[in-house]
Amino acid sequence: MQDQFEPLPLIRIVLVATSHPGNIGAVARAMKNMGLHDLVLVNPNQFPSYEASARASGAADILDQARVVSTLAEALADCHQVIGASARLRKVAWPQLSSREVGEFAVRAADVGRVALVFGREDSGLTNEELDQCDKLGHIASNPTYSSLNLAAAVQVFAYECRMACGAVVPQSEGYRYQPATHADMEGFYVHLEQALLQVNYLDPNKHERFMRRMRRLFNRAQPDSKEIAILRGMLTAVIKASNPQ
Amino acid sequence: MQDQFEPLPLIRIVLVATSHPGNIGAVARAMKNMGLHDLVLVNPNQFPSYEASARASGAADILDQARVVSTLAEALADCHQVIGASARLRKVAWPQLSSREVGEFAVRAADVGRVALVFGREDSGLTNEELDQCDKLGHIASNPTYSSLNLAAAVQVFAYECRMACGAVVPQSEGYRYQPATHADMEGFYVHLEQALLQVNYLDPNKHERFMRRMRRLFNRAQPDSKEIAILRGMLTAVIKASNPQ
């Protein structure tokens, strides 16, 4: 269905000094779900680990390829754009983007070269010295009284926005397997309905105009497909036949 | 900064037969981050639990208020719109929305009454019988070869899209604390720059036009603010003064 799925090899996720190994695994899974593969860990508390592998579920390949480095500068050396995730909106001189804008920006920038999305410590985020190495900050709109997302949840949102920015599309579908009914289908149905309702003496011939308008409102709202109209008309045919047995 | 933050009391998260209690905690945290509070658990494997509370972090209140029921119908009884999360795009007669459309739809529908977002089992999602109780399906665009998000990650994405659909806005900011430089500021700067460069004999008076055009391209791209221009001009003043010490 998603023929246009494109991996995003030039968008890197960088985790700085992650405390909980389970979060690294959950990040790997979120990345793979969204088509990201490049994970760099700066001074993780523990890696590799059983917990990370367990939480990664089917995304062990992301962990296997992950690179561990000892400084943020090393993680960013080959990147031409660096976006730091920040739970707080900062009153600083960094350009600040919403998570949606980050997705759009990162995908555009990845046409030119490598882009890093940097995520700080679970408890305290990125230090000012680390932010100095970022070109922009990205911010997820959240509850101001409880704004700090779990690390993997934050990666999920940014990775999701990168995916959406690729033009990820769910096929427009109201779920119909058949062509929508045409205007002529609908008109044929209303004639048939009126006929059936008169036939069964439901409809007062003097009031049928107003009544039929109500029926039109109802059935038009339902936007039936051609198959459904065929079924409804089959029912009406049966009604007429049953009430008028030669 | 987010003055317009509005909680979303009429959007309910329903988890069906969740296996891992840690996921319930992570869901609670994701919900609270995004301003959702109404959690209903249908036949959870284990609840309450230490693991759920640990993963909920500061969102214990969501778990405390969570309701446990034994049938999906009970969880949905007071809802007027029900959206089922589905990892697969289904060839069925359910209207199918992208996660982005789900956010927009749910927030609009919550103006009228209660809306439920329903999430199935970690391993197998929702059964067809459960899908029958949904009005629409919601789908997160993902890697077709690894499409199933962690439960809490999926709730995070849908809850995030509800939040974004409320018009959550990160203040447009290029990070400047000062007014952007005006055109006149910029022109004043270029005159000053040219004067300084001539003064220090850097600029060949015969070639300065072309050179200054390059300078304009450079500095215009940087979109300096008024303070930065003041600083740059201070530097130029210093240069001129230093090279012409009366």
Contacts between the chains, C-beta under 8 A, distances in Angstrom:
chain1	res1	chain2	res2	distance
A	1	B	89	4.7
A	1	B	144	7.7
A	2	B	141	6.6
A	2	B	144	5.5
A	5	B	143	6.8
A	5	B	144	5.6
A	7	B	143	7.9
A	26	B	150	6.4
A	26	B	153	7.4
A	29	B	149	7.7
A	29	B	150	5.8
A	29	B	153	7.4
A	30	B	149	7.3
A	30	B	150	7.3
A	30	B	153	5.6
A	32	B	143	6.2
A	32	B	146	5.0
A	33	B	142	4.8
A	33	B	143	5.7
A	33	B	146	6.0
A	33	B	147	6.9
A	33	B	148	7.5
A	33	B	149	5.2
A	33	B	153	7.3
A	34	B	142	6.3
A	34	B	143	6.7
A	35	B	142	7.7
A	35	B	143	4.8
A	57	B	150	7.3
A	58	B	146	5.8
A	59	B	146	6.9
A	89	B	1	4.7
A	89	B	170	6.8
A	89	B	171	7.0
A	91	B	177	7.1
A	92	B	175	6.3
A	93	B	175	4.8
A	93	B	176	6.8
A	93	B	177	6.6
A	94	B	175	4.5
A	95	B	173	7.3
A	95	B	174	4.8
A	95	B	175	4.6
A	96	B	170	6.4
A	96	B	171	7.6
A	96	B	173	4.8
A	96	B	174	7.7
A	96	B	175	5.6
A	97	B	170	7.0
A	98	B	168	7.9
A	98	B	169	7.3
A	98	B	170	3.9
A	99	B	160	7.8
A	100	B	164	6.8
A	101	B	170	7.6
A	137	B	175	7.7
A	139	B	170	5.0
A	140	B	160	7.1
A	141	B	2	6.5
A	141	B	163	5.7
A	141	B	164	6.6
A	141	B	168	3.3
A	141	B	169	7.1
A	141	B	170	6.3
A	142	B	33	4.8
A	142	B	34	6.3
A	142	B	35	7.7
A	142	B	163	7.0
A	143	B	5	6.8
A	143	B	7	7.9
A	143	B	32	6.2
A	143	B	33	5.7
A	143	B	34	6.7
A	143	B	35	4.9
A	144	B	1	7.7
A	144	B	2	5.5
A	144	B	5	5.6
A	146	B	32	5.0
A	146	B	33	6.0
A	146	B	58	5.8
A	146	B	59	6.9
A	147	B	33	6.9
A	148	B	33	7.5
A	149	B	29	7.7
A	149	B	30	7.3
A	149	B	33	5.1
A	149	B	156	7.5
A	150	B	26	6.4
A	150	B	29	5.8
A	150	B	30	7.3
A	150	B	57	7.3
A	150	B	152	7.8
A	152	B	150	7.8
A	152	B	153	7.0
A	153	B	26	7.4
A	153	B	29	7.4
A	153	B	30	5.6
A	153	B	33	7.3
A	153	B	152	7.0
A	153	B	153	6.7
A	153	B	156	4.6
A	156	B	149	7.5
A	156	B	153	4.6
A	156	B	156	5.5
A	156	B	157	6.5
A	157	B	156	6.5
A	157	B	157	7.0
A	157	B	160	5.4
A	160	B	99	7.8
A	160	B	140	7.1
A	160	B	157	5.4
A	160	B	160	7.7
A	163	B	141	5.7
A	163	B	142	7.0
A	164	B	100	6.8
A	164	B	141	6.6
A	168	B	98	7.9
A	168	B	141	3.3
A	169	B	98	7.3
A	169	B	141	7.1
A	170	B	89	6.9
A	170	B	96	6.4
A	170	B	97	7.0
A	170	B	98	3.9
A	170	B	101	7.7
A	170	B	139	5.1
A	170	B	141	6.3
A	171	B	89	7.0
A	171	B	96	7.6
A	173	B	95	7.3
A	173	B	96	4.8
A	174	B	95	4.8
A	174	B	96	7.7
A	175	B	92	6.4
A	175	B	93	4.9
A	175	B	94	4.5
A	175	B	95	4.6
A	175	B	96	5.6
A	175	B	137	7.7
A	176	B	93	6.8
A	177	B	91	7.3
A	177	B	93	6.5
